[in-house]
Amino acid sequence: MLKKQAAAPVKKLTLGKKAAPAKSLPAKKVLGRAPVDGGNGALPTKLSAAKKSGAAPRKVSAASLNRPGWGEDIDLDGFVRNFRPKADSETVLKFLDPLPYANVLIHWLDEKDRPQGRRSFPCLGDGSDTEACPLCALGDSPNGEHRFNILVLSDTEPVHYSFTPSKTIYNKIKAFASSPRTKPLPRRYYLLTREGSTRTNTRYELTDYRRDEDIVDDYPGYYIPGQDEIDAVTKFTQEDFEREVVDYDELLAVAQEITGE
């Protein structure tokens, strides 16, 4: 039986030092530390949602950005961030779909009490709509993320993850997905390696396995699931992403916490 990674508990967010009260949101980038290379982990934690008082209800989806395909039109500057493999690690994985299951725009904000801690908020607009998204109104630019269903192998049961690759690894995934030698993407297993342990010296690489037997040669004892087990996995969908989306009022409260209003 395949195991799905449990969702991590959400820690109360403290976004940072509050600025002096202001009458309007400042048009400058806040908390602008760039996201780092990495992948994604547990099923998103569901956040509460409510209607924006005194206005028409807003849809709790990231406009038309969260849709099937490769999502080229949401690729902004910088890298995406989520789960990071351990330092100097090797991960054998299989993609379960030929395409990302979601292409989204995410705001990443720092937490005051954790120098390395960050909190994510899906953008409520298109990345530049200051009327739809309070964080865009602050001048914070969201990052494009592309999420894949994967299985991670080990010497025990495979584990199902949602994987958000860096832009560099994402481009390699697209190349594998379009190559006559490797397409469709779920056809083969892949090896994701991470070398280094810090932001400045970490390097990622993605290579493919020509044969399943080669995995056992490299990692004796690894369990390779049968196709019936793979087909039985309940995959993440766009609906799972919707659980991350917060209401306009909630996001406005986050923006006001940053500005001190």
N, C-alpha and C positions, 0 to 999 in steps of 0.2 A: 504493500500500500504506500502511495507517494504522500509525503508530508508537505504541507504548506506552511511557510514561515509565519510564525505568530506576529501580530502587530505589536510594535513597541509602544509603551505608554507615553503619552504626550506630556511633556514638562511644561509648567506654567511659564509663559513667555514674558521676559522683561527685555524690551527692545533696546534700551539704552538711556543715556542721559537726556532729560527733557530740556528742550530749549525754552527761551522766554516765550510767553504767550504771544501769538500773532493773530492778526485778523484774517489772514489768508494763508494757504499752504505755500511754502517757498518753492520756487521753480528751480531746484537744484537736486543733484543726485545725493541720496543719503545712504549711509551704511554700505558703501560701494566696494567692499572687498570682493574680488572676483571669485566665482565658484571654481572648484577644482575638479580635476579629472576623476571619474569614478562610475559607479553603477548604482543600482537601486535595490531596495530591500523589501520590507514588509508591505502588506496591503495597506493603502492609505487609511488613516484614522478619520472617522466621520466627525465632522464639525457641525455645530448647530447652524441653522439657517432660519431667517425670518424675513418678512416683507419689509421693504424700505417704507417707513412711515411717511404718509403724505404724498406718496408718488406711486406711479404704476409699478407693479411687481417686476423685478428683473429676473431673467432666467439664470439659474445657477449652473450654467455651463459656460465654458470659455468661448463664447460666440460660436463661430463656425470653424475655429482653429482645431478643435478636438475632433478629428475625423480620420478615416483610414487613409493610407498612402504614406509617402515618405516625408511630407510636411516641409518641403523646401522653403515655402514662403514664411516660415516662422524662424528660420535660422538667423539669429542675431549674433552680434559679436560675443566672444567669450565661450566658455565651456559650461556644460551642465554638471550637476552634482547630485548625488544621492548616496546609495551604499558604495563603500569603497572596499575592495578586496584587501586582505591583510598584506602588510609589507612583505615583499619578496615572496609572493605566493603564485601558485599556478592553479587555475580553475578550468576543469573540463565541463563544457556546457553544450546544450542543444537548444536551438531556437524552435519554438513550437508553431510559429506562424511565418509566412513569407514576407510580412510587413509589420511595422510597429502597430500595436493595438491602440495607441493614442499618441497624438502630436499636440503638445500643449505649451503655453507660455506661463512661466513661474517667476514670481518675485522671491528673492532670497534676502532675509533680513537677519542681522546679527543679534545675538542675545547678550545682554550686558554682563550677566553673571557667569558666562562661559565663553572665554576668548575664542574657542574653536567652534562654539555652538551657533547653529543657524536655524531659522524657522522659515518654512516655505508657505507662500500664498499664491494660488492660481490667479492670474490676471483676469479681471472681469471685462476687459476690452480687447483691443487688437494690438496692444503694446504701446499705443500712443494716444489712446482716447482718454483724455483727462476728465471727461464728463462721466464715463462709465466706470473708471477705476481710480479710487483715491490714491493708490500708491503711484500710479502713472502721473497723477496730479502733483505729487511730490517731486517728480523728475526721476524716479527710480525706474530703470530699464529692466524689463523681465528677460529671462533667458529661455530660448526654445529648447524643449526636451522631447525626446522620442523614446517611447517605452515599449519594451518587448517582453513577451512571455518566454521564459527559459526554464530548463531543467539543469540543475547543477549536480554533477556526479560525485560520488565518494565511495568508500568501501562499505557504506551502509545504504540506506534507501535514498534515492534521488530526491532533491527538494525543489519545489516550484517557486520561482521568484519572478518579480517584475524587475526588469533590468533597464537602466537608463545610462547608455554609454556616453563617453566623451565625444566631442565632435570628430576627433581624429578616428576613434574606433567606430563611430557611426558611419563615417565615410567608407571604412573598410568593410563594414557589414553590407552597405549598399553595393559595393563592388562584388562581394561574394554572391549577393542575391541576384546580380545581373550577369554573372559569368556563366557561360555554358558548362563549364567544368564543375561548378558547385551549386548552381540553382536547381530547384528552389531552396531557399535558405534552410528549411528543416531537414534537408536531405542528409546533412553531415553533422558531425560533432566538431566543436571548436575548442581551442586552448587559449584562454585569456591569461596572460602573464603580467605580473606587476613587479617591477624592479625599483627598489628605493622605498623610503619611508616618509619623506617630507615633500612639501609642495614643490620645492625647487629641484629635487633630484629624482622624482618619480617618473617612471616611463612605463607605458602600457603597450602590449602587442597582442594581436589576434591572428591565429593561424588555424588552418583547417586540418582535420584528420581524413586521409583518403579512405581508410577502412576502419570499421569499429574495432577490429582485432588489434589495431595499432595502439588503441587506448590501453588495452590490457598489457601490451608489451611495455608501455611506459609506466603504467600504474597497476601492477599486479594486485588483484583483489578488488579492484573497482567493480561495482555492480552496474551492468548495462541493462536498462529496462527493455522489455519487449514492446512491440508496437501497440499491443492491446493496453498495456499500462500507460503508455504515452497518450493514447487516444482518450483514456479515462480521466485525464487531468481536467479539472474545472479551471479554465483559463481566465485571467483578468480581462476585463472589457472596459469600454469607455464609461460604463456605469460606475465602475470602481473609482475611476478618476473623479466622477461627480461628487464622491464623498469627501474630497479635499476642498471643494469649492465652498467658500463662506459667503454670506449675504453682504450686500453693499454696506449696511449699517455696521456690521462687524469689522469690515475692512476699513471703514471710515474711522472707527474707534482706534484701530491700530495706527492709522496715519496721525490721528490727533494725539496719541501717546508719544509719537516721535516728535511732533512739533510743540507739545506742551499746551495745546489748546484745551 
